[in-house]
Amino acid sequence: MRLDTRAFALASAGIAGLWFTVCAFFVAIAPEATSALLSFVFHYNLEAPRPLTLGGFVGGLLLFSLWVGTFAGMIAWSYNRLRPPSAGGV
């Protein structure tokens, strides 16, 4: 079965954008608690969270979604190129 590269990339970018928005929401309502939780989860010191601005949110949303969509498209394209041909001609 071949992957539809474009659909896979767009779906991945959409889900990444949704998660980015959820994360930004928590950063906006409770920056210290979110920073403490992420420091605990990722074992990385995030003591001083940066303020969340509208421009930072939109820019981060677009860049993160674009990066994830591009990476997912590359993965789907590689999968389609490297998989063995199907026996039934499908």
PyMOL Python script that loads the backbone (N, CA, C, O; Angstrom):
from pymol import cmd

cmd.read_pdbstr("""\
ATOM      1  N   MET A   1       0.841  -1.178   0.000  1.00  0.00           N
ATOM      2  CA  MET A   1       0.000   0.000   0.000  1.00  0.00           C
ATOM      3  C   MET A   1       0.891   1.247   0.000  1.00  0.00           C
ATOM      4  O   MET A   1       1.789   1.386   0.830  1.00  0.00           O
ATOM      5  N   ARG A   2       0.629   2.123  -0.920  1.00  0.00           N
ATOM      6  CA  ARG A   2       1.377   3.374  -1.005  1.00  0.00           C
ATOM      7  C   ARG A   2       0.732   4.425  -0.114  1.00  0.00           C
ATOM      8  O   ARG A   2      -0.483   4.434   0.089  1.00  0.00           O
ATOM      9  N   LEU A   3       1.561   5.298   0.406  1.00  0.00           N
ATOM     10  CA  LEU A   3       1.061   6.427   1.185  1.00  0.00           C
ATOM     11  C   LEU A   3       0.835   7.610   0.255  1.00  0.00           C
ATOM     12  O   LEU A   3       1.642   7.862  -0.641  1.00  0.00           O
ATOM     13  N   ASP A   4      -0.244   8.327   0.461  1.00  0.00           N
ATOM     14  CA  ASP A   4      -0.452   9.582  -0.253  1.00  0.00           C
ATOM     15  C   ASP A   4       0.405  10.630   0.451  1.00  0.00           C
ATOM     16  O   ASP A   4       0.062  11.105   1.534  1.00  0.00           O
ATOM     17  N   THR A   5       1.521  10.983  -0.178  1.00  0.00           N
ATOM     18  CA  THR A   5       2.519  11.845   0.447  1.00  0.00           C
ATOM     19  C   THR A   5       1.926  13.184   0.865  1.00  0.00           C
ATOM     20  O   THR A   5       2.164  13.657   1.977  1.00  0.00           O
ATOM     21  N   ARG A   6       1.166  13.781  -0.016  1.00  0.00           N
ATOM     22  CA  ARG A   6       0.597  15.102   0.281  1.00  0.00           C
ATOM     23  C   ARG A   6      -0.400  15.038   1.438  1.00  0.00           C
ATOM     24  O   ARG A   6      -0.371  15.876   2.340  1.00  0.00           O
ATOM     25  N   ALA A   7      -1.281  14.038   1.405  1.00  0.00           N
ATOM     26  CA  ALA A   7      -2.280  13.903   2.473  1.00  0.00           C
ATOM     27  C   ALA A   7      -1.607  13.613   3.813  1.00  0.00           C
ATOM     28  O   ALA A   7      -2.010  14.156   4.842  1.00  0.00           O
ATOM     29  N   PHE A   8      -0.586  12.763   3.804  1.00  0.00           N
ATOM     30  CA  PHE A   8       0.123  12.440   5.036  1.00  0.00           C
ATOM     31  C   PHE A   8       0.809  13.677   5.606  1.00  0.00           C
ATOM     32  O   PHE A   8       0.760  13.923   6.811  1.00  0.00           O
ATOM     33  N   ALA A   9       1.450  14.456   4.729  1.00  0.00           N
ATOM     34  CA  ALA A   9       2.140  15.676   5.169  1.00  0.00           C
ATOM     35  C   ALA A   9       1.146  16.699   5.726  1.00  0.00           C
ATOM     36  O   ALA A   9       1.392  17.294   6.774  1.00  0.00           O
ATOM     37  N   LEU A  10       0.033  16.902   5.031  1.00  0.00           N
ATOM     38  CA  LEU A  10      -0.967  17.875   5.500  1.00  0.00           C
ATOM     39  C   LEU A  10      -1.633  17.440   6.803  1.00  0.00           C
ATOM     40  O   LEU A  10      -1.883  18.263   7.683  1.00  0.00           O
ATOM     41  N   ALA A  11      -1.918  16.147   6.922  1.00  0.00           N
ATOM     42  CA  ALA A  11      -2.524  15.652   8.162  1.00  0.00           C
ATOM     43  C   ALA A  11      -1.547  15.813   9.330  1.00  0.00           C
ATOM     44  O   ALA A  11      -1.942  16.221  10.422  1.00  0.00           O
ATOM     45  N   SER A  12      -0.287  15.495   9.099  1.00  0.00           N
ATOM     46  CA  SER A  12       0.727  15.636  10.151  1.00  0.00           C
ATOM     47  C   SER A  12       0.893  17.099  10.555  1.00  0.00           C
ATOM     48  O   SER A  12       0.999  17.412  11.741  1.00  0.00           O
ATOM     49  N   ALA A  13       0.914  17.988   9.570  1.00  0.00           N
ATOM     50  CA  ALA A  13       1.044  19.417   9.869  1.00  0.00           C
ATOM     51  C   ALA A  13      -0.166  19.922  10.647  1.00  0.00           C
ATOM     52  O   ALA A  13      -0.019  20.737  11.557  1.00  0.00           O
ATOM     53  N   GLY A  14      -1.347  19.453  10.301  1.00  0.00           N
ATOM     54  CA  GLY A  14      -2.555  19.869  11.006  1.00  0.00           C
ATOM     55  C   GLY A  14      -2.563  19.409  12.458  1.00  0.00           C
ATOM     56  O   GLY A  14      -2.921  20.175  13.353  1.00  0.00           O
ATOM     57  N   ILE A  15      -2.171  18.168  12.691  1.00  0.00           N
ATOM     58  CA  ILE A  15      -2.108  17.649  14.061  1.00  0.00           C
ATOM     59  C   ILE A  15      -1.030  18.384  14.850  1.00  0.00           C
ATOM     60  O   ILE A  15      -1.232  18.704  16.021  1.00  0.00           O
ATOM     61  N   ALA A  16       0.113  18.656  14.220  1.00  0.00           N
ATOM     62  CA  ALA A  16       1.182  19.400  14.899  1.00  0.00           C
ATOM     63  C   ALA A  16       0.700  20.801  15.274  1.00  0.00           C
ATOM     64  O   ALA A  16       0.993  21.289  16.365  1.00  0.00           O
ATOM     65  N   GLY A  17      -0.037  21.444  14.373  1.00  0.00           N
ATOM     66  CA  GLY A  17      -0.587  22.767  14.669  1.00  0.00           C
ATOM     67  C   GLY A  17      -1.572  22.733  15.820  1.00  0.00           C
ATOM     68  O   GLY A  17      -1.598  23.643  16.648  1.00  0.00           O
ATOM     69  N   LEU A  18      -2.382  21.686  15.874  1.00  0.00           N
ATOM     70  CA  LEU A  18      -3.328  21.535  16.980  1.00  0.00           C
ATOM     71  C   LEU A  18      -2.586  21.376  18.307  1.00  0.00           C
ATOM     72  O   LEU A  18      -2.932  22.037  19.286  1.00  0.00           O
ATOM     73  N   TRP A  19      -1.581  20.518  18.354  1.00  0.00           N
ATOM     74  CA  TRP A  19      -0.805  20.320  19.587  1.00  0.00           C
ATOM     75  C   TRP A  19      -0.046  21.574  19.973  1.00  0.00           C
ATOM     76  O   TRP A  19       0.066  21.887  21.158  1.00  0.00           O
ATOM     77  N   PHE A  20       0.477  22.299  18.993  1.00  0.00           N
ATOM     78  CA  PHE A  20       1.164  23.560  19.277  1.00  0.00           C
ATOM     79  C   PHE A  20       0.200  24.539  19.935  1.00  0.00           C
ATOM     80  O   PHE A  20       0.564  25.224  20.890  1.00  0.00           O
ATOM     81  N   THR A  21      -1.030  24.606  19.427  1.00  0.00           N
ATOM     82  CA  THR A  21      -2.040  25.505  19.980  1.00  0.00           C
ATOM     83  C   THR A  21      -2.408  25.110  21.409  1.00  0.00           C
ATOM     84  O   THR A  21      -2.550  25.976  22.273  1.00  0.00           O
ATOM     85  N   VAL A  22      -2.562  23.816  21.662  1.00  0.00           N
ATOM     86  CA  VAL A  22      -2.865  23.343  23.020  1.00  0.00           C
ATOM     87  C   VAL A  22      -1.726  23.715  23.968  1.00  0.00           C
ATOM     88  O   VAL A  22      -1.966  24.200  25.073  1.00  0.00           O
ATOM     89  N   CYS A  23      -0.497  23.487  23.535  1.00  0.00           N
ATOM     90  CA  CYS A  23       0.658  23.821  24.363  1.00  0.00           C
ATOM     91  C   CYS A  23       0.712  25.330  24.632  1.00  0.00           C
ATOM     92  O   CYS A  23       0.948  25.748  25.766  1.00  0.00           O
ATOM     93  N   ALA A  24       0.496  26.145  23.597  1.00  0.00           N
ATOM     94  CA  ALA A  24       0.518  27.593  23.759  1.00  0.00           C
ATOM     95  C   ALA A  24      -0.586  28.059  24.710  1.00  0.00           C
ATOM     96  O   ALA A  24      -0.394  29.014  25.464  1.00  0.00           O
ATOM     97  N   PHE A  25      -1.726  27.395  24.677  1.00  0.00           N
ATOM     98  CA  PHE A  25      -2.817  27.728  25.589  1.00  0.00           C
ATOM     99  C   PHE A  25      -2.376  27.540  27.038  1.00  0.00           C
ATOM    100  O   PHE A  25      -2.596  28.408  27.883  1.00  0.00           O
ATOM    101  N   PHE A  26      -1.751  26.394  27.315  1.00  0.00           N
ATOM    102  CA  PHE A  26      -1.289  26.145  28.682  1.00  0.00           C
ATOM    103  C   PHE A  26      -0.177  27.097  29.090  1.00  0.00           C
ATOM    104  O   PHE A  26      -0.104  27.500  30.251  1.00  0.00           O
ATOM    105  N   VAL A  27       0.688  27.460  28.153  1.00  0.00           N
ATOM    106  CA  VAL A  27       1.744  28.432  28.455  1.00  0.00           C
ATOM    107  C   VAL A  27       1.121  29.795  28.757  1.00  0.00           C
ATOM    108  O   VAL A  27       1.604  30.518  29.629  1.00  0.00           O
ATOM    109  N   ALA A  28       0.056  30.146  28.043  1.00  0.00           N
ATOM    110  CA  ALA A  28      -0.583  31.444  28.250  1.00  0.00           C
ATOM    111  C   ALA A  28      -1.302  31.532  29.594  1.00  0.00           C
ATOM    112  O   ALA A  28      -1.268  32.576  30.245  1.00  0.00           O
ATOM    113  N   ILE A  29      -1.956  30.442  30.017  1.00  0.00           N
ATOM    114  CA  ILE A  29      -2.730  30.527  31.266  1.00  0.00           C
ATOM    115  C   ILE A  29      -1.902  30.212  32.508  1.00  0.00           C
ATOM    116  O   ILE A  29      -2.208  30.703  33.594  1.00  0.00           O
ATOM    117  N   ALA A  30      -0.852  29.395  32.357  1.00  0.00           N
ATOM    118  CA  ALA A  30      -0.037  29.030  33.525  1.00  0.00           C
ATOM    119  C   ALA A  30       1.415  28.811  33.103  1.00  0.00           C
ATOM    120  O   ALA A  30       1.872  27.670  33.039  1.00  0.00           O
ATOM    121  N   PRO A  31       2.146  29.895  32.814  1.00  0.00           N
ATOM    122  CA  PRO A  31       3.506  29.722  32.283  1.00  0.00           C
ATOM    123  C   PRO A  31       4.467  29.031  33.245  1.00  0.00           C
ATOM    124  O   PRO A  31       5.280  28.211  32.818  1.00  0.00           O
ATOM    125  N   GLU A  32       4.388  29.348  34.533  1.00  0.00           N
ATOM    126  CA  GLU A  32       5.322  28.739  35.486  1.00  0.00           C
ATOM    127  C   GLU A  32       5.047  27.249  35.651  1.00  0.00           C
ATOM    128  O   GLU A  32       5.978  26.444  35.654  1.00  0.00           O
ATOM    129  N   ALA A  33       3.793  26.882  35.786  1.00  0.00           N
ATOM    130  CA  ALA A  33       3.440  25.471  35.957  1.00  0.00           C
ATOM    131  C   ALA A  33       3.782  24.665  34.705  1.00  0.00           C
ATOM    132  O   ALA A  33       4.296  23.551  34.805  1.00  0.00           O
ATOM    133  N   THR A  34       3.500  25.223  33.530  1.00  0.00           N
ATOM    134  CA  THR A  34       3.826  24.538  32.289  1.00  0.00           C
ATOM    135  C   THR A  34       5.327  24.369  32.151  1.00  0.00           C
ATOM    136  O   THR A  34       5.804  23.308  31.748  1.00  0.00           O
ATOM    137  N   SER A  35       6.074  25.414  32.484  1.00  0.00           N
ATOM    138  CA  SER A  35       7.535  25.343  32.425  1.00  0.00           C
ATOM    139  C   SER A  35       8.074  24.290  33.376  1.00  0.00           C
ATOM    140  O   SER A  35       8.985  23.541  33.022  1.00  0.00           O
ATOM    141  N   ALA A  36       7.523  24.225  34.577  1.00  0.00           N
ATOM    142  CA  ALA A  36       7.966  23.228  35.552  1.00  0.00           C
ATOM    143  C   ALA A  36       7.658  21.807  35.072  1.00  0.00           C
ATOM    144  O   ALA A  36       8.482  20.905  35.221  1.00  0.00           O
ATOM    145  N   LEU A  37       6.480  21.616  34.500  1.00  0.00           N
ATOM    146  CA  LEU A  37       6.108  20.296  34.002  1.00  0.00           C
ATOM    147  C   LEU A  37       7.013  19.879  32.850  1.00  0.00           C
ATOM    148  O   LEU A  37       7.501  18.749  32.824  1.00  0.00           O
ATOM    149  N   LEU A  38       7.242  20.780  31.897  1.00  0.00           N
ATOM    150  CA  LEU A  38       8.100  20.443  30.763  1.00  0.00           C
ATOM    151  C   LEU A  38       9.544  20.224  31.189  1.00  0.00           C
ATOM    152  O   LEU A  38      10.238  19.388  30.612  1.00  0.00           O
ATOM    153  N   SER A  39      10.001  20.962  32.186  1.00  0.00           N
ATOM    154  CA  SER A  39      11.350  20.734  32.716  1.00  0.00           C
ATOM    155  C   SER A  39      11.452  19.336  33.307  1.00  0.00           C
ATOM    156  O   SER A  39      12.465  18.658  33.140  1.00  0.00           O
ATOM    157  N   PHE A  40      10.406  18.908  33.996  1.00  0.00           N
ATOM    158  CA  PHE A  40      10.389  17.576  34.599  1.00  0.00           C
ATOM    159  C   PHE A  40      10.348  16.493  33.516  1.00  0.00           C
ATOM    160  O   PHE A  40      11.082  15.508  33.592  1.00  0.00           O
ATOM    161  N   VAL A  41       9.495  16.676  32.517  1.00  0.00           N
ATOM    162  CA  VAL A  41       9.306  15.655  31.482  1.00  0.00           C
ATOM    163  C   VAL A  41      10.542  15.514  30.597  1.00  0.00           C
ATOM    164  O   VAL A  41      10.974  14.397  30.310  1.00  0.00           O
ATOM    165  N   PHE A  42      11.112  16.636  30.165  1.00  0.00           N
ATOM    166  CA  PHE A  42      12.227  16.595  29.212  1.00  0.00           C
ATOM    167  C   PHE A  42      13.597  16.662  29.876  1.00  0.00           C
ATOM    168  O   PHE A  42      14.615  16.628  29.186  1.00  0.00           O
ATOM    169  N   HIS A  43      13.639  16.754  31.196  1.00  0.00           N
ATOM    170  CA  HIS A  43      14.910  16.832  31.934  1.00  0.00           C
ATOM    171  C   HIS A  43      15.778  17.971  31.401  1.00  0.00           C
ATOM    172  O   HIS A  43      16.980  17.813  31.190  1.00  0.00           O
ATOM    173  N   TYR A  44      15.153  19.098  31.195  1.00  0.00           N
ATOM    174  CA  TYR A  44      15.838  20.279  30.672  1.00  0.00           C
ATOM    175  C   TYR A  44      15.367  21.485  31.479  1.00  0.00           C
ATOM    176  O   TYR A  44      14.172  21.641  31.729  1.00  0.00           O
ATOM    177  N   ASN A  45      16.288  22.319  31.879  1.00  0.00           N
ATOM    178  CA  ASN A  45      15.959  23.457  32.735  1.00  0.00           C
ATOM    179  C   ASN A  45      15.266  24.565  31.935  1.00  0.00           C
ATOM    180  O   ASN A  45      15.870  25.159  31.042  1.00  0.00           O
ATOM    181  N   LEU A  46      14.028  24.832  32.251  1.00  0.00           N
ATOM    182  CA  LEU A  46      13.244  25.889  31.602  1.00  0.00           C
ATOM    183  C   LEU A  46      12.771  26.890  32.649  1.00  0.00           C
ATOM    184  O   LEU A  46      11.583  27.207  32.710  1.00  0.00           O
ATOM    185  N   GLU A  47      13.674  27.380  33.458  1.00  0.00           N
ATOM    186  CA  GLU A  47      13.295  28.227  34.592  1.00  0.00           C
ATOM    187  C   GLU A  47      12.635  29.538  34.195  1.00  0.00           C
ATOM    188  O   GLU A  47      11.696  29.972  34.862  1.00  0.00           O
ATOM    189  N   ALA A  48      13.091  30.172  33.145  1.00  0.00           N
ATOM    190  CA  ALA A  48      12.567  31.490  32.782  1.00  0.00           C
ATOM    191  C   ALA A  48      11.799  31.410  31.461  1.00  0.00           C
ATOM    192  O   ALA A  48      12.383  31.591  30.393  1.00  0.00           O
ATOM    193  N   PRO A  49      10.487  31.137  31.531  1.00  0.00           N
ATOM    194  CA  PRO A  49       9.724  31.078  30.281  1.00  0.00           C
ATOM    195  C   PRO A  49       9.624  32.458  29.628  1.00  0.00           C
ATOM    196  O   PRO A  49       9.477  33.475  30.305  1.00  0.00           O
ATOM    197  N   ARG A  50       9.706  32.466  28.328  1.00  0.00           N
ATOM    198  CA  ARG A  50       9.558  33.730  27.597  1.00  0.00           C
ATOM    199  C   ARG A  50       8.080  34.088  27.494  1.00  0.00           C
ATOM    200  O   ARG A  50       7.230  33.197  27.466  1.00  0.00           O
ATOM    201  N   PRO A  51       7.765  35.373  27.436  1.00  0.00           N
ATOM    202  CA  PRO A  51       6.352  35.749  27.302  1.00  0.00           C
ATOM    203  C   PRO A  51       5.809  35.330  25.937  1.00  0.00           C
ATOM    204  O   PRO A  51       6.514  35.386  24.929  1.00  0.00           O
ATOM    205  N   LEU A  52       4.562  34.915  25.924  1.00  0.00           N
ATOM    206  CA  LEU A  52       3.908  34.490  24.696  1.00  0.00           C
ATOM    207  C   LEU A  52       3.199  35.686  24.076  1.00  0.00           C
ATOM    208  O   LEU A  52       2.320  36.283  24.697  1.00  0.00           O
ATOM    209  N   THR A  53       3.579  36.033  22.858  1.00  0.00           N
ATOM    210  CA  THR A  53       2.936  37.128  22.136  1.00  0.00           C
ATOM    211  C   THR A  53       2.153  36.557  20.962  1.00  0.00           C
ATOM    212  O   THR A  53       2.352  35.405  20.578  1.00  0.00           O
ATOM    213  N   LEU A  54       1.275  37.354  20.400  1.00  0.00           N
ATOM    214  CA  LEU A  54       0.500  36.905  19.245  1.00  0.00           C
ATOM    215  C   LEU A  54       1.425  36.609  18.062  1.00  0.00           C
ATOM    216  O   LEU A  54       1.256  35.606  17.369  1.00  0.00           O
ATOM    217  N   GLY A  55       2.393  37.482  17.841  1.00  0.00           N
ATOM    218  CA  GLY A  55       3.340  37.260  16.744  1.00  0.00           C
ATOM    219  C   GLY A  55       4.170  36.010  16.946  1.00  0.00           C
ATOM    220  O   GLY A  55       4.414  35.259  16.002  1.00  0.00           O
ATOM    221  N   GLY A  56       4.608  35.784  18.184  1.00  0.00           N
ATOM    222  CA  GLY A  56       5.371  34.577  18.492  1.00  0.00           C
ATOM    223  C   GLY A  56       4.534  33.320  18.316  1.00  0.00           C
ATOM    224  O   GLY A  56       5.028  32.296  17.846  1.00  0.00           O
ATOM    225  N   PHE A  57       3.261  33.403  18.696  1.00  0.00           N
ATOM    226  CA  PHE A  57       2.368  32.258  18.536  1.00  0.00           C
ATOM    227  C   PHE A  57       2.157  31.934  17.063  1.00  0.00           C
ATOM    228  O   PHE A  57       2.313  30.784  16.652  1.00  0.00           O
ATOM    229  N   VAL A  58       1.804  32.935  16.270  1.00  0.00           N
ATOM    230  CA  VAL A  58       1.519  32.710  14.845  1.00  0.00           C
ATOM    231  C   VAL A  58       2.779  32.233  14.124  1.00  0.00           C
ATOM    232  O   VAL A  58       2.727  31.287  13.337  1.00  0.00           O
ATOM    233  N   GLY A  59       3.910  32.888  14.393  1.00  0.00           N
ATOM    234  CA  GLY A  59       5.159  32.480  13.752  1.00  0.00           C
ATOM    235  C   GLY A  59       5.560  31.069  14.139  1.00  0.00           C
ATOM    236  O   GLY A  59       5.957  30.277  13.285  1.00  0.00           O
ATOM    237  N   GLY A  60       5.457  30.752  15.423  1.00  0.00           N
ATOM    238  CA  GLY A  60       5.787  29.412  15.880  1.00  0.00           C
ATOM    239  C   GLY A  60       4.851  28.364  15.318  1.00  0.00           C
ATOM    240  O   GLY A  60       5.283  27.278  14.933  1.00  0.00           O
ATOM    241  N   LEU A  61       3.567  28.687  15.271  1.00  0.00           N
ATOM    242  CA  LEU A  61       2.582  27.764  14.719  1.00  0.00           C
ATOM    243  C   LEU A  61       2.885  27.455  13.258  1.00  0.00           C
ATOM    244  O   LEU A  61       2.892  26.293  12.853  1.00  0.00           O
ATOM    245  N   LEU A  62       3.136  28.490  12.473  1.00  0.00           N
ATOM    246  CA  LEU A  62       3.417  28.285  11.050  1.00  0.00           C
ATOM    247  C   LEU A  62       4.724  27.527  10.837  1.00  0.00           C
ATOM    248  O   LEU A  62       4.768  26.575  10.058  1.00  0.00           O
ATOM    249  N   LEU A  63       5.777  27.939  11.518  1.00  0.00           N
ATOM    250  CA  LEU A  63       7.067  27.282  11.319  1.00  0.00           C
ATOM    251  C   LEU A  63       7.059  25.840  11.819  1.00  0.00           C
ATOM    252  O   LEU A  63       7.581  24.953  11.144  1.00  0.00           O
ATOM    253  N   PHE A  64       6.482  25.596  12.980  1.00  0.00           N
ATOM    254  CA  PHE A  64       6.441  24.237  13.514  1.00  0.00           C
ATOM    255  C   PHE A  64       5.604  23.330  12.612  1.00  0.00           C
ATOM    256  O   PHE A  64       6.011  22.207  12.314  1.00  0.00           O
ATOM    257  N   SER A  65       4.437  23.811  12.176  1.00  0.00           N
ATOM    258  CA  SER A  65       3.586  23.009  11.297  1.00  0.00           C
ATOM    259  C   SER A  65       4.269  22.744   9.962  1.00  0.00           C
ATOM    260  O   SER A  65       4.189  21.636   9.431  1.00  0.00           O
ATOM    261  N   LEU A  66       4.938  23.752   9.421  1.00  0.00           N
ATOM    262  CA  LEU A  66       5.655  23.577   8.159  1.00  0.00           C
ATOM    263  C   LEU A  66       6.774  22.558   8.308  1.00  0.00           C
ATOM    264  O   LEU A  66       6.960  21.711   7.435  1.00  0.00           O
ATOM    265  N   TRP A  67       7.520  22.629   9.404  1.00  0.00           N
ATOM    266  CA  TRP A  67       8.620  21.700   9.634  1.00  0.00           C
ATOM    267  C   TRP A  67       8.096  20.271   9.764  1.00  0.00           C
ATOM    268  O   TRP A  67       8.636  19.354   9.146  1.00  0.00           O
ATOM    269  N   VAL A  68       7.058  20.080  10.555  1.00  0.00           N
ATOM    270  CA  VAL A  68       6.506  18.736  10.750  1.00  0.00           C
ATOM    271  C   VAL A  68       5.912  18.211   9.445  1.00  0.00           C
ATOM    272  O   VAL A  68       6.109  17.043   9.107  1.00  0.00           O
ATOM    273  N   GLY A  69       5.190  19.049   8.709  1.00  0.00           N
ATOM    274  CA  GLY A  69       4.615  18.625   7.435  1.00  0.00           C
ATOM    275  C   GLY A  69       5.683  18.248   6.418  1.00  0.00           C
ATOM    276  O   GLY A  69       5.538  17.258   5.702  1.00  0.00           O
ATOM    277  N   THR A  70       6.747  19.029   6.353  1.00  0.00           N
ATOM    278  CA  THR A  70       7.850  18.719   5.437  1.00  0.00           C
ATOM    279  C   THR A  70       8.513  17.408   5.820  1.00  0.00           C
ATOM    280  O   THR A  70       8.778  16.570   4.959  1.00  0.00           O
ATOM    281  N   PHE A  71       8.783  17.226   7.105  1.00  0.00           N
ATOM    282  CA  PHE A  71       9.420  15.994   7.561  1.00  0.00           C
ATOM    283  C   PHE A  71       8.517  14.788   7.292  1.00  0.00           C
ATOM    284  O   PHE A  71       8.996  13.752   6.832  1.00  0.00           O
ATOM    285  N   ALA A  72       7.218  14.911   7.574  1.00  0.00           N
ATOM    286  CA  ALA A  72       6.285  13.807   7.325  1.00  0.00           C
ATOM    287  C   ALA A  72       6.192  13.498   5.830  1.00  0.00           C
ATOM    288  O   ALA A  72       6.105  12.333   5.441  1.00  0.00           O
ATOM    289  N   GLY A  73       6.208  14.534   4.994  1.00  0.00           N
ATOM    290  CA  GLY A  73       6.210  14.311   3.550  1.00  0.00           C
ATOM    291  C   GLY A  73       7.455  13.578   3.081  1.00  0.00           C
ATOM    292  O   GLY A  73       7.382  12.717   2.205  1.00  0.00           O
ATOM    293  N   MET A  74       8.601  13.921   3.665  1.00  0.00           N
ATOM    294  CA  MET A  74       9.842  13.226   3.319  1.00  0.00           C
ATOM    295  C   MET A  74       9.790  11.761   3.761  1.00  0.00           C
ATOM    296  O   MET A  74      10.274  10.878   3.053  1.00  0.00           O
ATOM    297  N   ILE A  75       9.210  11.513   4.915  1.00  0.00           N
ATOM    298  CA  ILE A  75       9.068  10.137   5.398  1.00  0.00           C
ATOM    299  C   ILE A  75       8.138   9.345   4.467  1.00  0.00           C
ATOM    300  O   ILE A  75       8.466   8.218   4.097  1.00  0.00           O
ATOM    301  N   ALA A  76       7.000   9.905   4.087  1.00  0.00           N
ATOM    302  CA  ALA A  76       6.064   9.218   3.197  1.00  0.00           C
ATOM    303  C   ALA A  76       6.694   8.973   1.830  1.00  0.00           C
ATOM    304  O   ALA A  76       6.537   7.892   1.262  1.00  0.00           O
ATOM    305  N   TRP A  77       7.401   9.959   1.299  1.00  0.00           N
ATOM    306  CA  TRP A  77       8.060   9.805   0.008  1.00  0.00           C
ATOM    307  C   TRP A  77       9.107   8.695   0.085  1.00  0.00           C
ATOM    308  O   TRP A  77       9.195   7.859  -0.814  1.00  0.00           O
ATOM    309  N   SER A  78       9.899   8.686   1.160  1.00  0.00           N
ATOM    310  CA  SER A  78      10.916   7.644   1.336  1.00  0.00           C
ATOM    311  C   SER A  78      10.276   6.271   1.464  1.00  0.00           C
ATOM    312  O   SER A  78      10.766   5.298   0.891  1.00  0.00           O
ATOM    313  N   TYR A  79       9.193   6.193   2.208  1.00  0.00           N
ATOM    314  CA  TYR A  79       8.481   4.926   2.353  1.00  0.00           C
ATOM    315  C   TYR A  79       8.025   4.408   0.996  1.00  0.00           C
ATOM    316  O   TYR A  79       8.206   3.231   0.684  1.00  0.00           O
ATOM    317  N   ASN A  80       7.437   5.280   0.195  1.00  0.00           N
ATOM    318  CA  ASN A  80       6.952   4.871  -1.121  1.00  0.00           C
ATOM    319  C   ASN A  80       8.093   4.438  -2.042  1.00  0.00           C
ATOM    320  O   ASN A  80       7.922   3.523  -2.847  1.00  0.00           O
ATOM    321  N   ARG A  81       9.242   5.079  -1.932  1.00  0.00           N
ATOM    322  CA  ARG A  81      10.388   4.737  -2.785  1.00  0.00           C
ATOM    323  C   ARG A  81      11.080   3.448  -2.348  1.00  0.00           C
ATOM    324  O   ARG A  81      11.596   2.707  -3.185  1.00  0.00           O
ATOM    325  N   LEU A  82      11.093   3.176  -1.041  1.00  0.00           N
ATOM    326  CA  LEU A  82      11.850   2.040  -0.521  1.00  0.00           C
ATOM    327  C   LEU A  82      11.036   0.766  -0.362  1.00  0.00           C
ATOM    328  O   LEU A  82      11.617  -0.305  -0.186  1.00  0.00           O
ATOM    329  N   ARG A  83       9.734   0.843  -0.418  1.00  0.00           N
ATOM    330  CA  ARG A  83       8.947  -0.359  -0.217  1.00  0.00           C
ATOM    331  C   ARG A  83       9.028  -1.252  -1.445  1.00  0.00           C
ATOM    332  O   ARG A  83       9.147  -0.745  -2.561  1.00  0.00           O
ATOM    333  N   PRO A  84       8.966  -2.565  -1.270  1.00  0.00           N
ATOM    334  CA  PRO A  84       9.017  -3.467  -2.421  1.00  0.00           C
ATOM    335  C   PRO A  84       7.726  -3.372  -3.241  1.00  0.00           C
ATOM    336  O   PRO A  84       6.663  -3.074  -2.697  1.00  0.00           O
ATOM    337  N   PRO A  85       7.821  -3.623  -4.536  1.00  0.00           N
ATOM    338  CA  PRO A  85       6.597  -3.567  -5.353  1.00  0.00           C
ATOM    339  C   PRO A  85       5.614  -4.653  -4.919  1.00  0.00           C
ATOM    340  O   PRO A  85       6.014  -5.739  -4.499  1.00  0.00           O
ATOM    341  N   SER A  86       4.335  -4.344  -5.025  1.00  0.00           N
ATOM    342  CA  SER A  86       3.313  -5.298  -4.604  1.00  0.00           C
ATOM    343  C   SER A  86       3.151  -6.402  -5.650  1.00  0.00           C
ATOM    344  O   SER A  86       3.388  -6.184  -6.838  1.00  0.00           O
ATOM    345  N   ALA A  87       2.757  -7.554  -5.205  1.00  0.00           N
ATOM    346  CA  ALA A  87       2.629  -8.709  -6.102  1.00  0.00           C
ATOM    347  C   ALA A  87       1.417  -8.606  -7.007  1.00  0.00           C
ATOM    348  O   ALA A  87       1.450  -9.108  -8.130  1.00  0.00           O
ATOM    349  N   GLY A  88       0.351  -7.970  -6.551  1.00  0.00           N
ATOM    350  CA  GLY A  88      -0.882  -7.894  -7.312  1.00  0.00           C
ATOM    351  C   GLY A  88      -0.941  -6.745  -8.294  1.00  0.00           C
ATOM    352  O   GLY A  88      -1.953  -6.583  -8.976  1.00  0.00           O
ATOM    353  N   GLY A  89       0.098  -5.948  -8.389  1.00  0.00           N
ATOM    354  CA  GLY A  89       0.091  -4.815  -9.305  1.00  0.00           C
ATOM    355  C   GLY A  89      -0.710  -3.644  -8.796  1.00  0.00           C
ATOM    356  O   GLY A  89      -1.030  -2.739  -9.567  1.00  0.00           O
ATOM    357  N   VAL A  90      -1.042  -3.632  -7.529  1.00  0.00           N
ATOM    358  CA  VAL A  90      -1.855  -2.562  -6.949  1.00  0.00           C
ATOM    359  C   VAL A  90      -0.964  -1.469  -6.452  1.00  0.00           C
ATOM    360  O   VAL A  90      -1.451  -0.468  -5.925  1.00  0.00           O
TER     361      VAL A  90
END
""", "prot")
cmd.dss("prot")
cmd.show_as("cartoon", "prot")
cmd.util.cbc("prot")
cmd.orient("prot")
